[in-house]
Amino acid sequence: MDFTECYKDTCSAVALAAREENGRQVQRLIQRGFAVDVSDNRGWNPLHEAAAAGSADCVRRLLSAAVNCEDYVNTLTHNSETPLYFAAKNGHLRAVKCLIKGGADLNRTTNDLSCPLFAAVDGGHREVVELLVERGAEVNRTHSVSDWSCLHQAAYKGHTEIVRYLVGVCHLEAVDEYRITPLFVAAHYGHHQCLEILANAGANVNCQSKDLATPLFIAAQKGHLCCVESLLALGADPNLYCNEDCWQLPIHVAAEFDRLSVLKKLIPLTNRVCDRGEGKVSPVYMAVLFMHVDSLRALLKEGYSPDAQRCPFGYSCPLDMALHCYCRRYDMNQGREINLILLNAGAHVCMDVYTYALEGNEHEHLPFILEHAGLPQGDRLGELAKSALSKMRRASYWLPLLLKAGMDPMLLLQDKMLKDAECRVLNFFLEFINWKTLPYTMLRITSYRRTIGIWKPRKHFDSVPALTHLCRLAVRASVGSLALSKTSFVRQLPIPTLLQDYLQFNDVSPV
């Protein structure tokens, strides 16, 4: 039930006078026999009203009129708030003094586990805090559902002077249910002055919460540069692992949340074992995963490898991750830029990347890689051809792209191509070779497919290829498929443009 809303028709005349801080009216009503202990719908009596309003005069008059002062001064609202709680919460020093003199319980907790001292700390009322502590208020009790101490609350609110006072009387390493200390709280909410006071008083700057996060980690995550600088100056370790797998560091979270200024501060201080070390995860992955262009550039500029290491997220390299994320983001241009940055930084296109692109799950992947990284070299080219042939159901997608990029069609001239290719794919492929000089075993395959009606060849496949076609095959054999795929090379040949286009098989109908 909500006991915060006051219904005016439930308030007594004395309570209304106390709320208005009208001491004389309170006294007149008392003398006329009005009761001082009548509660409203919230459980507030006139003393609660006087304390909340900060009227020390009304407080004194009401206490003097009470039958049992000690009981009256500690009466509770429906939320278990005492008059002292309200006076402390609102910073009414004189009212607090009167209530303490009248026997108020300094440590009575409310339904939400607060108390007068905690409320005074929350409100930033230093004089009230000091008075309550001097009079015996417990300073190390836990409050609220998360077990915060008064020092936690002061650090959370950034009440510098109260923190300065409390470090002399409170337990500096008090922890809540998540093992979070007051210094950690100060780092979390960006209160660097509170943080420095706590650290200089002896608080541990390398404390770790239940999930192993450190103050430096949380400050980096939130982008609190001043806190990061203070922590580093005070001895915080940027190489203290913040997860059970022993790879996550403050630099990772700075890259993840694109905290560029923090990232630049941490790069020279972080051990480079995270760059390519086995079992670690490069911060480059974080910048790529969350598509943070500036953070990625900063890491690469300072020497982080664009290839990193195989990471436990299931990616072989950052480029592999980038391509997977490329088409799953709303900002396609940003995804493209991330990939270009990695490639321009010299990222190695591993076979896993090519293999994934061959699937054609994202149509932009393979043409993008071939445009900016080209085909693999040496034995890896044969490996790519083998991988492509294992994905014949997608051949209509990858075959034109690989041939256009300069793959020698002879690498793809395998029984599997002739057996499994769709009719239109097989017809397209045969246009790039001499279809009349196929080995006998392959001719048997095509003949069988034709007989059972699962391949209908183009008409000219029944004839010997034209001399012009044979000539361009000879030119390709001489200069190489890769050279002929480059328009800049072909345009330099001293032949008509029509023949230049013919050399690049531009006359072949698409799949």
C-alpha positions as CSV (number, residue, x, y, z in Angstrom):
1,M,0.0,0.0,0.0
2,D,1.2,3.5,-0.8
3,F,1.6,5.5,2.4
4,T,3.3,8.5,0.7
5,E,0.2,10.4,-0.3
6,C,-1.4,12.5,2.4
7,Y,-5.2,12.8,2.7
8,K,-5.9,16.2,4.2
9,D,-9.1,15.2,5.8
10,T,-7.2,12.7,7.9
11,C,-4.8,15.2,9.4
12,S,-5.4,16.6,12.9
13,A,-5.5,20.4,13.6
14,V,-2.3,20.1,15.6
15,A,-0.6,18.3,12.7
16,L,-1.6,21.0,10.2
17,A,-0.3,23.7,12.5
18,A,3.0,21.8,12.9
19,R,3.3,21.4,9.1
20,E,3.0,25.1,8.8
21,E,5.6,25.6,11.5
22,N,3.1,27.6,13.6
23,G,4.4,27.0,17.1
24,R,1.9,29.4,18.8
25,Q,-1.0,27.7,17.1
26,V,0.3,24.3,18.2
27,Q,0.6,25.6,21.8
28,R,-3.0,27.0,21.7
29,L,-4.4,23.8,20.4
30,I,-2.6,21.8,23.1
31,Q,-3.9,24.1,25.8
32,R,-7.4,23.6,24.4
33,G,-7.0,19.8,24.9
34,F,-6.2,18.7,21.4
35,A,-4.3,15.4,21.3
36,V,-0.7,15.4,19.9
37,D,-0.7,11.7,18.9
38,V,-3.4,11.6,16.3
39,S,-2.1,9.9,13.1
40,D,-3.2,10.5,9.5
41,N,-3.6,8.0,6.7
42,R,0.2,7.6,6.5
43,G,0.7,7.1,10.2
44,W,2.1,10.6,10.6
45,N,1.4,12.4,13.8
46,P,2.1,16.1,14.6
47,L,5.7,15.4,15.7
48,H,6.4,13.8,12.3
49,E,5.1,16.9,10.6
50,A,7.1,19.2,12.8
51,A,10.3,17.2,12.3
52,A,9.8,17.1,8.5
53,A,9.2,20.8,8.3
54,G,12.2,21.5,10.5
55,S,10.3,23.5,13.2
56,A,12.4,23.0,16.4
57,D,9.9,25.2,18.2
58,C,7.0,22.9,17.4
59,V,9.1,19.8,18.2
60,R,9.9,21.2,21.7
61,R,6.2,22.1,22.4
62,L,5.0,18.7,21.2
63,L,7.5,16.7,23.2
64,S,6.7,18.8,26.3
65,A,3.0,17.9,25.9
66,A,3.5,14.2,25.4
67,V,2.4,11.8,28.2
68,N,5.4,9.6,27.6
69,C,8.1,11.6,25.8
70,E,10.4,8.6,25.1
71,D,7.6,6.6,23.4
72,Y,6.2,9.6,21.6
73,V,9.6,10.7,20.2
74,N,10.0,7.3,18.6
75,T,6.5,6.8,17.1
76,L,6.5,5.2,13.7
77,T,4.6,5.9,10.5
78,H,3.2,3.0,8.5
79,N,6.6,2.9,6.7
80,S,8.4,2.7,10.1
81,E,9.8,6.3,9.8
82,T,10.5,8.1,13.0
83,P,10.4,11.9,13.5
84,L,14.2,11.9,13.7
85,Y,14.3,10.2,10.3
86,F,12.4,13.0,8.7
87,A,14.4,15.7,10.4
88,A,17.7,14.1,9.3
89,K,16.5,13.4,5.8
90,N,15.6,17.1,5.3
91,G,18.8,18.4,7.0
92,H,17.0,20.2,9.9
93,L,19.9,20.3,12.4
94,R,18.0,22.1,15.2
95,A,15.1,19.8,15.0
96,V,17.5,16.8,15.1
97,K,19.1,18.2,18.2
98,C,15.8,18.6,19.9
99,L,14.7,15.1,19.0
100,I,18.0,13.5,20.2
101,K,17.6,15.5,23.5
102,G,14.1,14.1,23.8
103,G,15.4,10.5,23.5
104,A,15.1,9.7,19.8
105,D,16.4,6.3,18.7
106,L,19.3,7.1,16.4
107,N,19.4,3.7,14.7
108,R,15.8,2.8,14.1
109,T,15.4,1.4,10.6
110,T,12.5,2.0,8.2
111,N,10.7,-0.6,6.2
112,D,13.1,-0.1,3.3
113,L,16.1,-0.5,5.7
114,S,17.1,3.2,5.8
115,C,17.8,5.1,9.1
116,P,18.3,8.7,10.1
117,L,22.1,8.6,9.4
118,F,21.6,7.0,6.0
119,A,18.9,9.5,5.1
120,A,21.2,12.4,6.1
121,V,24.0,11.0,4.1
122,D,21.7,10.6,1.1
123,G,20.6,14.2,1.3
124,G,24.1,15.6,1.7
125,H,23.5,17.1,5.1
126,R,27.1,17.0,6.6
127,E,26.3,18.8,9.9
128,V,23.5,16.4,10.6
129,V,25.7,13.4,9.7
130,E,28.4,14.6,12.0
131,L,26.0,15.2,14.9
132,L,24.4,11.8,14.5
133,V,27.8,10.0,14.5
134,E,29.0,12.0,17.5
135,R,25.9,11.0,19.4
136,G,26.4,7.3,18.7
137,A,24.7,6.5,15.4
138,E,26.0,3.2,14.0
139,V,28.1,4.0,10.9
140,N,28.8,0.5,9.5
141,R,25.3,-0.9,9.4
142,T,24.0,-2.1,6.0
143,H,21.0,-0.4,4.5
144,S,18.7,-0.9,1.5
145,V,18.1,-4.2,-0.2
146,S,21.6,-4.4,-1.6
147,D,23.3,-3.9,1.7
148,W,24.9,-0.6,1.2
149,S,26.6,1.3,4.0
150,C,26.5,5.0,4.6
151,L,29.8,5.3,2.9
152,H,28.5,3.5,-0.2
153,Q,25.6,6.0,-0.3
154,A,27.9,9.1,0.1
155,A,30.2,7.8,-2.7
156,Y,27.1,7.1,-4.9
157,K,25.8,10.7,-4.4
158,G,29.2,12.3,-4.8
159,H,29.0,14.0,-1.4
160,T,32.7,14.8,-1.2
161,E,32.8,16.4,2.3
162,I,30.6,13.7,3.8
163,V,32.9,11.0,2.3
164,R,35.9,12.9,3.7
165,Y,34.3,12.8,7.2
166,L,33.1,9.2,7.0
167,V,36.4,7.7,5.9
168,G,37.6,8.5,9.4
169,V,34.9,6.5,11.1
170,C,33.6,3.9,8.6
171,H,34.9,0.6,7.4
172,L,36.5,1.4,4.0
173,E,36.2,-2.0,2.6
174,A,32.5,-2.6,3.4
175,V,30.9,-4.7,0.6
176,D,27.3,-5.1,-0.5
177,E,25.8,-8.3,-1.8
178,Y,27.8,-8.0,-5.0
179,R,31.1,-7.4,-3.1
180,I,31.1,-3.8,-4.3
181,T,33.0,-1.3,-2.1
182,P,32.4,2.4,-1.7
183,L,35.5,3.1,-3.9
184,F,34.0,0.9,-6.6
185,V,30.8,2.9,-6.3
186,A,32.6,6.2,-6.7
187,A,34.4,4.9,-9.8
188,H,31.1,3.6,-11.2
189,Y,29.4,7.0,-11.0
190,G,32.3,9.1,-11.9
191,H,33.0,10.9,-8.6
192,H,36.8,11.1,-8.9
193,Q,37.2,13.3,-5.8
194,C,35.4,10.9,-3.6
195,L,37.4,8.1,-5.2
196,E,40.7,9.9,-4.4
197,I,39.6,10.6,-0.8
198,L,38.8,6.9,-0.3
199,A,42.0,5.7,-1.9
200,N,44.2,8.1,0.1
201,A,42.5,6.9,3.3
202,G,43.6,3.4,2.4
203,A,40.8,1.9,0.3
204,N,41.9,-0.8,-2.1
205,V,42.0,0.5,-5.7
206,N,42.2,-3.1,-7.0
207,C,39.2,-4.5,-5.2
208,Q,37.1,-6.9,-7.3
209,S,33.3,-7.3,-7.2
210,K,31.5,-10.6,-7.3
211,D,31.9,-10.8,-11.1
212,L,35.6,-9.8,-10.8
213,A,35.1,-6.3,-12.1
214,T,37.6,-3.7,-10.7
215,P,37.1,0.0,-10.2
216,L,39.2,0.7,-13.2
217,F,37.1,-1.7,-15.3
218,I,33.8,0.0,-14.3
219,A,35.3,3.5,-14.8
220,A,36.5,2.5,-18.2
221,Q,33.1,1.0,-19.1
222,K,31.3,4.2,-18.1
223,G,33.8,6.5,-19.8
224,H,34.8,8.4,-16.6
225,L,38.3,9.6,-17.8
226,C,39.0,11.5,-14.6
227,C,38.3,8.4,-12.5
228,V,40.5,6.3,-14.8
229,E,43.4,8.8,-14.6
230,S,43.0,9.0,-10.8
231,L,42.9,5.2,-10.4
232,L,46.0,4.7,-12.6
233,A,47.9,7.4,-10.6
234,L,46.8,5.7,-7.4
235,G,48.2,2.3,-8.5
236,A,45.2,0.6,-10.1
237,D,46.4,-2.4,-12.2
238,P,45.2,-2.3,-15.9
239,N,46.2,-5.9,-16.3
240,L,44.1,-7.4,-13.6
241,Y,41.7,-9.8,-15.3
242,C,38.1,-9.1,-14.8
243,N,36.5,-12.4,-15.7
244,E,36.9,-16.1,-14.8
245,D,38.3,-16.9,-18.3
246,C,41.2,-14.5,-17.6
247,W,41.1,-12.4,-20.7
248,Q,38.8,-9.4,-20.0
249,L,40.6,-6.2,-19.1
250,P,39.7,-2.6,-18.8
251,I,40.9,-2.0,-22.3
252,H,38.3,-4.5,-23.6
253,V,35.4,-2.7,-22.1
254,A,36.8,0.7,-23.3
255,A,36.8,-0.7,-26.8
256,E,33.4,-2.3,-26.4
257,F,31.7,1.0,-25.3
258,D,33.8,3.2,-27.6
259,R,35.3,5.2,-24.8
260,L,38.0,6.6,-27.0
261,S,39.8,8.9,-24.6
262,V,39.9,6.1,-22.0
263,L,41.1,3.6,-24.6
264,K,44.0,5.8,-25.6
265,K,45.0,6.1,-22.0
266,L,44.9,2.3,-21.5
267,I,46.6,1.2,-24.7
268,P,50.2,2.0,-23.6
269,L,49.7,0.5,-20.1
270,T,48.1,-2.8,-21.1
271,N,50.2,-5.9,-21.5
272,R,50.3,-6.9,-25.2
273,V,49.7,-10.5,-24.4
274,C,46.1,-9.8,-25.0
275,D,46.9,-8.8,-28.6
276,R,47.7,-12.3,-30.0
277,G,48.2,-14.4,-26.9
278,E,46.7,-17.9,-27.0
279,G,43.6,-18.2,-24.8
280,K,43.2,-14.4,-24.8
281,V,40.9,-12.1,-26.7
282,S,42.2,-9.0,-28.5
283,P,40.3,-5.8,-27.8
284,V,40.1,-5.5,-31.6
285,Y,37.4,-8.1,-31.4
286,M,35.4,-5.8,-29.1
287,A,35.7,-2.8,-31.4
288,V,34.6,-5.0,-34.3
289,L,31.7,-6.7,-32.6
290,F,30.2,-3.4,-31.6
291,M,31.1,-1.6,-34.8
292,H,33.2,1.1,-33.2
293,V,35.3,2.6,-36.0
294,D,37.2,5.1,-34.0
295,S,38.2,2.5,-31.3
296,L,39.3,0.1,-34.0
297,R,41.4,2.7,-35.7
298,A,43.0,3.7,-32.4
299,L,44.0,0.0,-31.6
300,L,45.4,-0.7,-35.1
301,K,47.3,2.6,-35.1
302,E,49.1,1.6,-31.9
303,G,50.1,-1.7,-33.3
304,Y,47.4,-4.1,-32.4
305,S,47.2,-6.9,-35.0
306,P,44.2,-6.9,-37.3
307,D,44.4,-10.7,-37.2
308,A,44.5,-11.1,-33.4
309,Q,43.9,-14.8,-32.4
310,R,41.2,-17.4,-32.7
311,C,38.8,-16.4,-30.0
312,P,36.4,-18.4,-27.9
313,F,33.4,-16.7,-29.5
314,G,33.7,-19.0,-32.5
315,Y,35.5,-16.7,-34.8
316,S,38.9,-17.4,-36.4
317,C,39.9,-13.7,-36.7
318,P,38.4,-10.2,-36.4
319,L,37.6,-10.1,-40.1
320,D,35.6,-13.3,-39.7
321,M,33.6,-11.7,-37.0
322,A,33.2,-8.5,-39.0
323,L,31.8,-10.3,-41.9
324,H,29.3,-12.2,-39.7
325,C,28.2,-8.9,-38.2
326,Y,28.3,-6.9,-41.4
327,C,24.7,-7.6,-42.6
328,R,23.2,-7.9,-39.1
329,R,23.5,-4.3,-38.3
330,Y,21.2,-1.4,-39.2
331,D,24.2,0.7,-40.4
332,M,25.5,-1.2,-43.4
333,N,28.0,1.5,-44.3
334,Q,29.6,1.3,-40.8
335,G,29.9,-2.5,-41.2
336,R,31.5,-2.1,-44.6
337,E,33.9,0.5,-43.1
338,I,34.9,-1.9,-40.3
339,N,35.8,-4.5,-42.9
340,L,37.8,-2.1,-45.0
341,I,39.7,-0.8,-42.1
342,L,40.8,-4.4,-41.2
343,L,41.7,-5.2,-44.8
344,N,43.6,-2.0,-45.3
345,A,45.5,-2.7,-42.1
346,G,46.7,-6.0,-43.6
347,A,44.2,-8.4,-42.2
348,H,44.8,-12.0,-43.5
349,V,41.8,-13.4,-45.2
350,C,41.8,-17.0,-43.7
351,M,40.1,-19.9,-45.4
352,D,37.3,-19.8,-42.8
353,V,36.4,-16.4,-44.1
354,Y,36.3,-17.5,-47.7
355,T,34.3,-20.6,-46.8
356,Y,31.7,-18.7,-44.9
357,A,31.4,-16.2,-47.8
358,L,30.9,-19.1,-50.3
359,E,27.7,-20.0,-48.5
360,G,26.1,-16.8,-49.8
361,N,24.1,-16.3,-46.6
362,E,24.9,-12.7,-47.0
363,H,25.2,-11.9,-50.7
364,E,27.5,-9.0,-50.2
365,H,30.3,-11.0,-48.5
366,L,32.0,-12.8,-51.3
367,P,32.1,-9.9,-53.8
368,F,33.3,-7.6,-51.0
369,I,36.2,-10.0,-50.1
370,L,37.1,-10.6,-53.7
371,E,37.0,-6.9,-54.5
372,H,39.2,-5.9,-51.7
373,A,41.4,-8.9,-50.9
374,G,41.2,-10.9,-54.1
375,L,41.7,-14.7,-54.4
376,P,44.1,-16.6,-52.1
377,Q,47.5,-17.5,-53.5
378,G,49.4,-20.7,-54.0
379,D,48.0,-23.9,-52.4
380,R,45.3,-21.9,-50.7
381,L,43.7,-21.2,-54.1
382,G,43.3,-25.0,-54.6
383,E,41.9,-25.3,-51.1
384,L,39.3,-22.6,-52.0
385,A,38.3,-24.4,-55.1
386,K,37.9,-27.6,-53.1
387,S,35.8,-25.8,-50.5
388,A,33.6,-24.3,-53.3
389,L,33.0,-27.7,-54.9
390,S,31.7,-28.9,-51.5
391,K,29.0,-26.3,-51.8
392,M,27.5,-27.1,-55.2
393,R,24.0,-26.1,-54.1
394,R,25.2,-22.5,-54.0
395,A,27.3,-22.7,-57.2
396,S,25.0,-20.3,-59.1
397,Y,26.1,-17.7,-56.5
398,W,29.8,-18.3,-56.1
399,L,30.9,-19.6,-59.6
400,P,30.4,-16.3,-61.6
401,L,32.1,-14.4,-58.8
402,L,35.2,-16.7,-58.6
403,L,35.6,-16.8,-62.3
404,K,35.2,-13.0,-62.6
405,A,37.9,-12.6,-59.9
406,G,40.3,-14.7,-61.9
407,M,40.1,-18.2,-60.7
408,D,41.3,-20.7,-63.3
409,P,38.3,-22.7,-64.3
410,M,40.5,-25.8,-64.6
411,L,40.7,-25.9,-60.8
412,L,36.9,-26.4,-60.8
413,L,36.9,-29.0,-63.6
414,Q,36.2,-31.9,-61.3
415,D,33.7,-34.8,-61.6
416,K,31.6,-33.2,-58.8
417,M,31.1,-30.1,-60.9
418,L,29.8,-32.1,-63.8
419,K,27.6,-34.4,-61.6
420,D,26.1,-32.0,-59.2
421,A,25.8,-28.6,-61.0
422,E,22.4,-27.4,-62.0
423,C,21.8,-27.4,-65.7
424,R,22.2,-23.6,-66.0
425,V,25.3,-23.6,-63.8
426,L,27.0,-26.4,-65.9
427,N,26.2,-24.6,-69.1
428,F,27.7,-21.4,-67.8
429,F,30.8,-23.2,-66.6
430,L,31.5,-25.0,-69.9
431,E,31.6,-21.6,-71.6
432,F,35.0,-21.0,-69.9
433,I,36.7,-24.2,-71.1
434,N,37.1,-26.4,-74.2
435,W,34.0,-28.5,-73.8
436,K,35.1,-30.9,-76.6
437,T,38.4,-32.0,-74.9
438,L,36.9,-33.2,-71.6
439,P,38.4,-36.4,-70.3
440,Y,36.5,-39.6,-71.2
441,T,35.2,-40.1,-67.7
442,M,33.8,-36.6,-67.6
443,L,32.2,-36.9,-71.1
444,R,30.4,-40.0,-69.8
445,I,29.0,-38.0,-66.9
446,T,27.6,-35.3,-69.2
447,S,26.3,-37.8,-71.6
448,Y,24.5,-39.7,-68.8
449,R,22.9,-36.5,-67.5
450,R,21.8,-35.6,-71.0
451,T,20.3,-39.1,-71.6
452,I,18.2,-39.0,-68.4
453,G,17.1,-35.5,-69.1
454,I,18.7,-33.6,-66.2
455,W,21.0,-31.6,-68.4
456,K,20.0,-29.7,-71.6
457,P,23.2,-28.3,-73.2
458,R,23.4,-25.2,-75.2
459,K,23.2,-25.9,-78.9
460,H,26.8,-24.9,-79.7
461,F,28.2,-27.5,-77.2
462,D,27.5,-30.1,-79.9
463,S,30.1,-28.4,-82.1
464,V,33.8,-27.8,-81.9
465,P,34.4,-24.4,-80.2
466,A,34.9,-21.5,-82.5
467,L,38.5,-20.5,-83.2
468,T,38.1,-17.2,-81.4
469,H,37.1,-19.1,-78.3
470,L,40.1,-21.4,-78.6
471,C,42.3,-18.4,-79.1
472,R,41.1,-16.7,-75.9
473,L,41.7,-20.0,-74.0
474,A,45.2,-20.0,-75.3
475,V,45.7,-16.4,-74.3
476,R,44.4,-17.2,-70.8
477,A,46.7,-20.1,-70.5
478,S,49.6,-17.9,-71.5
479,V,49.0,-14.8,-69.3
480,G,46.9,-16.4,-66.5
481,S,43.3,-16.1,-65.5
482,L,44.1,-13.6,-62.8
483,A,45.7,-11.2,-65.3
484,L,42.7,-11.4,-67.7
485,S,40.3,-10.7,-64.8
486,K,41.9,-7.3,-64.4
487,T,40.3,-4.7,-66.7
488,S,43.3,-2.4,-66.3
489,F,45.6,-5.1,-67.7
490,V,43.3,-6.1,-70.6
491,R,42.8,-2.4,-71.6
492,Q,46.6,-2.1,-72.2
493,L,46.5,-4.9,-74.9
494,P,46.9,-3.5,-78.4
495,I,43.6,-5.0,-79.7
496,P,40.2,-3.5,-80.3
497,T,37.9,-3.0,-77.3
498,L,35.5,-5.6,-78.7
499,L,38.2,-8.2,-78.4
500,Q,39.3,-7.0,-75.0
501,D,35.7,-7.6,-73.8
502,Y,35.8,-11.0,-75.5
503,L,39.0,-12.0,-73.7
504,Q,37.2,-11.3,-70.4
505,F,34.2,-13.6,-71.4
506,N,31.8,-10.7,-71.4
507,D,29.9,-12.4,-74.1
508,V,28.9,-15.3,-71.9
509,S,25.3,-15.1,-70.7
510,P,24.9,-15.0,-66.9
511,V,23.8,-17.9,-64.8
